[in-house]
Amino acid sequence: MSIFLFFILFVGALVVFNPSPIDVNWQTASRESANLVALAQDESEAQIQIYSAKAFSWRGKFSRHTWIATKEKDAKNYLVFHVLLWGTYFGSDGVVVVQEDLPDRFWYGAKPEIIFSVSGSEAEKIIPQIYAATKSYPYQKFYRAYPGPNSNTFVSHVIRSIPDLKISLPNNAIGKDWLCDENGVKFFAFSESKTGVQFSLYGMLGATFGLIEGIEINIIGLSFGIDFLRPAIKLPAIGRVGLALNG
């Protein structure tokens, strides 16, 4: 009991001192490009990027929002893949939204960062697999911010579905640990990077052991751990302290 209480107090302190974007009005919060990548028409090669930014409003103190962007060879626009609670407002018939857009927009005031990118022939090979994984996502019309399935569950599903994507999402992307395949929820799986194994009970309690992930322990959806390959500690809410993710 004392260990659990210490954990709650520790996480509470991290949340208090973890800043979130100042503008919490979604109508006025920035959705401008962060100018992280060239415009599609200025780049002929195929492109894939996975982005991460602090979640909107108070959620940004706890978690990050992730999304995927692809551009086929010689295409004049990017396709951006999100899971959004309000997906139907973007013309989707569910929560999965795939639309032409700038890939690197601020996420309602939060500057994004690229956590994975690939281009050229390797991207050409992976892009069709992203389309297929998007269609096989089992929660096309269901969204739950905590503990999932949510936007991070979707991106994690895509990563797990593609053998060549040996990467992992930030430990503070709540929802990534809701394990699923095309048939629904799972409790055991290979880790996101396919270099280890993972157990997760509805994203609320679990553990991951992997070469790329290191060790991650998930308690009530909050993850902490150690990365040995690129030395870092992983803290709930804050994220990594050490070398960059997937660096």
HELIX and SHEET records of a PDB file:
HELIX    1   1 SER A    2  VAL A   16  1                                  15    
HELIX    2   2 ALA A   40  ASP A   42  5                                   3    
HELIX    3   3 SER A   57  LYS A   61  5                                   5    
HELIX    4   4 GLY A   87  PHE A   90  5                                   4    
HELIX    5   5 GLY A  120  SER A  136  1                                  17    
HELIX    6   6 SER A  151  SER A  161  1                                  11    
SHEET    1   A 5 VAL A  96  GLU A 100  0                                        
SHEET    2   A 5 LEU A  79  VAL A  83 -1                                        
SHEET    3   A 5 ARG A  64  LYS A  71 -1                                        
SHEET    4   A 5 GLN A  47  LYS A  54 -1                                        
SHEET    5   A 5 GLU A 113  SER A 119 -1                                        
SHEET    1   B 2 CYS A 180  ASP A 181  0                                        
SHEET    2   B 2 GLY A 184  VAL A 185 -1                                        
SHEET    1   C 7 PHE A 188  PHE A 190  0                                        
SHEET    2   C 7 GLY A 196  LEU A 201 -1                                        
SHEET    3   C 7 LEU A 205  GLY A 210 -1                                        
SHEET    4   C 7 GLY A 214  ILE A 219 -1                                        
SHEET    5   C 7 LEU A 222  ASP A 227 -1                                        
SHEET    6   C 7 ALA A 232  LEU A 235 -1                                        
SHEET    7   C 7 GLY A 239  GLY A 242 -1                                        
END                                                                             
